[in-house]
């Protein structure tokens, strides 16, 4: 089972990307999903996204290409708990609490 958070906080660009600095948490999650399917190529996976609620998008399947394709379609939820301007502040490093 692969589960990915798609709330607005996943837009924050604080995930390390090795050579190119930081990327969004969601982009990092997509890369991790693809790494898992590559590492366990002979396995079966199911995929779900969650935010305010969860959705099973891909039922159990041995088709890792389908799971990778699913990961490519993921986007932050428009109904995020954190407003876009707060995410922008976090990305700029200027949050105040």
NORKAJO-V782292 format. One record per residue. N is the residue number from 0. RES is the residue in one letter. PHI is phi in whole degrees, -180 to 180 (none if undefined). PSI is psi in whole degrees, 0 to 359 (NA if undefined). OMEGA is omega in degrees with one decimal (999 if undefined). Layout:
N_RES_PHI_PSI_OMEGA, N_RES_PHI_PSI_OMEGA
This chain:
0_X_none_127_176.0, 1_X_-113_125_179.6, 2_X_-125_133_-178.9, 3_X_-128_130_174.6, 4_X_-72_130_178.0, 5_X_-121_22_177.3, 6_X_-71_167_-177.4, 7_X_-57_333_179.7, 8_X_-64_341_179.3, 9_X_-73_351_176.5, 10_X_-81_345_-179.0, 11_X_-63_132_-177.6, 12_X_-97_76_178.5, 13_X_-131_13_178.5, 14_X_-90_131_-179.9, 15_X_-71_140_-178.4, 16_X_-122_26_179.4, 17_X_71_270_-173.3, 18_X_-96_331_-172.4, 19_X_-103_27_176.4, 20_X_84_230_-177.2, 21_X_-114_151_177.7, 22_X_-130_171_178.2, 23_X_-67_156_177.1, 24_X_-60_323_-179.8, 25_X_-67_318_177.1, 26_X_-62_322_177.1, 27_X_-65_318_179.1, 28_X_-63_319_178.1, 29_X_-60_316_179.3, 30_X_-64_322_179.7, 31_X_-66_317_177.3, 32_X_-57_313_-179.4, 33_X_-65_326_176.3, 34_X_-66_320_178.8, 35_X_-66_314_-178.9, 36_X_-67_329_177.3, 37_X_-72_317_-178.8, 38_X_-67_322_-177.4, 39_X_-114_55_-172.9, 40_X_-60_333_-178.4, 41_X_-95_17_-178.6, 42_X_-102_168_173.6, 43_X_-105_148_-178.5, 44_X_-135_153_166.2, 45_X_-124_153_-176.1, 46_X_-131_135_175.6, 47_X_-138_148_173.3, 48_X_-110_151_177.6, 49_X_-143_149_176.1, 50_X_-148_249_174.1, 51_X_-68_334_175.0, 52_X_-147_171_-179.1, 53_X_-106_151_178.8, 54_X_-136_123_173.3, 55_X_-79_110_-177.1, 56_X_-92_324_-179.4, 57_X_-131_115_177.2, 58_X_-69_169_-177.7, 59_X_-49_126_-177.1, 60_X_-151_148_172.8, 61_X_-85_3_-176.0, 62_X_-86_89_-178.7, 63_X_-66_334_177.1, 64_X_-65_323_177.2, 65_X_-65_321_178.9, 66_X_-68_317_177.2, 67_X_-62_319_177.5, 68_X_-63_320_175.8, 69_X_-59_314_-179.6, 70_X_-58_322_179.4, 71_X_-63_335_-177.5, 72_X_-87_351_-175.2, 73_X_-68_139_176.5, 74_X_-144_156_178.2, 75_X_-62_143_177.9, 76_X_-65_138_176.6, 77_X_-75_347_179.8, 78_X_-105_47_-174.8, 79_X_-73_151_177.7, 80_X_-72_332_-178.5, 81_X_-103_123_-179.2, 82_X_-63_153_-177.0, 83_X_-58_323_-179.2, 84_X_-67_328_176.9, 85_X_-69_321_176.9, 86_X_-63_318_178.2, 87_X_-61_319_177.8, 88_X_-64_319_178.9, 89_X_-63_316_179.4, 90_X_-61_328_-179.9, 91_X_-86_352_179.0, 92_X_78_21_-175.6, 93_X_-119_48_178.8, 94_X_-84_149_173.8, 95_X_-133_132_-178.2, 96_X_-123_NA_999
